[in-house]
Amino acid sequence: MMNQSSSFLLALMAVLGVMIQSASAFNPVKLTTTSSVKGASVKDVHSFLASPTNWPKITTSSHSVAIPEGTKRSFDLGKPVPLNQSVKEIFGLPPILAPSVTWKCLQSNAKQGRLEFFSDEGLPGVLSNARLLYNIQGEGDSASVTLDVTFEPSSPFGVLAQIPLKIENTIAMKVLLSQALSKQQA
């Protein structure tokens, strides 16, 4: 026989489960982060962000990058990704926990300050249709960078992922990007 507190807890868990599912059913998510990088040009910022070996330098959960298996044309991961080429970004603590996302470069234009990566598969069981869109604009002796991250949650974990992703994007764009570019230019 269940007591009142057990019944209440079960009811609360059921309501929370329904709220998470209906609140996300699962609605697309958009996270926007803007920052300014002093002493860097649009070209410098674009080149840094378009070069996959730099991603783990500013993304705290990113462990490494690789060219996906089965890729027909190899390229240098230390240089900007060619259009329509893919990069596998490995997260976590390999080999224990190593989820990954394979990003395809859809747009890369240093003059216009545009850079876009897309992953239709995303992180299976968590999120799909993930997009990273950078808009980089010159502002005197600095560059303004806006990062729009969009994705479709495919589970409650995808809905909950918004919180750590927003924190990580803020740290990456407002702190680590400037530091990494300063080191690179020194």
JOQUISUL-V57232 format. One record per residue. N is the residue number from 1. RES is the residue in one small letter. SS is DSSP state (A for helix, B for strand, O for the rest). PHI is phi in whole degrees, 0 to 359 (999 if undefined). D_LAST is the distance of its C-alpha to the last C-alpha in whole Angstrom. Layout:
n=[N N]
res=[RES RES]
ss=[SS SS]
phi=[PHI PHI]
d_last=[D_LAST D_LAST]
This chain:
n=[1 2 3 4 5 6 7 8 9 10 11 12 13 14 15 16 17 18 19 20 21 22 23 24 25 26 27 28 29 30 31 32 33 34 35 36 37 38 39 40 41 42 43 44 45 46 47 48 49 50 51 52 53 54 55 56 57 58 59 60 61 62 63 64 65 66 67 68 69 70 71 72 73 74 75 76 77 78 79 80 81 82 83 84 85 86 87 88 89 90 91 92 93 94 95 96 97 98 99 100 101 102 103 104 105 106 107 108 109 110 111 112 113 114 115 116 117 118 119 120 121 122 123 124 125 126 127 128 129 130 131 132 133 134 135 136 137 138 139 140 141 142 143 144 145 146 147 148 149 150 151 152 153 154 155 156 157 158 159 160 161 162 163 164 165 166 167 168 169 170 171 172 173 174 175 176 177 178 179 180 181 182 183 184 185 186]
res=[m m n q s s s f l l a l m a v l g v m i q s a s a f n p v k l t t t s s v k g a s v k d v h s f l a s p t n w p k i t t s s h s v a i p e g t k r s f d l g k p v p l n q s v k e i f g l p p i l a p s v t w k c l q s n a k q g r l e f f s d e g l p g v l s n a r l l y n i q g e g d s a s v t l d v t f e p s s p f g v l a q i p l k i e n t i a m k v l l s q a l s k q q a]
ss=[O O O A A A A A A A A A A A A A A A A A A A A A O O O B B B B B B B B B B B O O O A A A A A A A A A B A A A A A A A O O O B B B B B O O O O O O O O O O O O O B O O O O O B B B B B B O B O O O B O O B B B B B B B B B B O O O O B B B B B B O O O B O O O B B B B B B B B B B B B B O O B B B B B B B B B B B B O O A A A A A A A A A A A A A A A A A A A A A A A A A A A A A A O]
phi=[999 270 273 298 293 295 297 298 299 297 296 297 297 295 296 298 299 294 298 297 293 285 291 247 0 257 292 302 244 228 242 241 227 236 210 238 247 288 73 235 271 302 298 300 293 301 300 296 290 278 260 303 296 276 303 295 288 240 255 298 269 278 268 195 228 206 279 300 301 85 291 283 240 277 209 280 291 272 237 306 295 295 307 66 263 243 226 265 257 258 250 80 233 300 270 292 223 219 294 217 231 259 259 251 280 262 207 208 223 295 296 272 69 242 210 219 236 221 224 290 284 60 247 310 83 239 206 220 48 273 224 245 235 256 237 243 233 282 220 64 266 219 236 263 236 244 249 252 250 235 196 247 298 244 197 302 297 294 294 291 296 303 294 294 295 296 297 297 298 296 297 299 280 267 236 288 298 299 297 293 293 297 297 293 278 286]
d_last=[70 67 66 65 62 61 62 60 57 58 59 55 54 55 55 51 51 53 50 47 49 50 47 45 48 45 44 40 37 35 32 29 26 24 21 19 15 14 11 12 15 17 17 13 15 18 16 14 18 20 18 20 18 16 19 19 16 17 21 22 25 24 24 24 24 27 29 32 35 37 34 36 33 30 26 22 21 18 18 20 24 26 29 32 30 30 28 29 27 28 28 30 30 31 34 36 35 33 33 32 31 31 30 31 28 31 29 25 25 22 23 26 23 25 25 27 28 32 34 37 38 35 36 40 42 39 38 38 37 34 31 28 27 24 25 22 22 21 21 20 16 16 18 20 21 24 25 29 30 34 36 39 40 43 44 44 40 39 40 39 35 35 34 31 30 29 28 25 24 24 22 20 19 19 17 15 14 12 11 10 9 6 5 6 4 0]
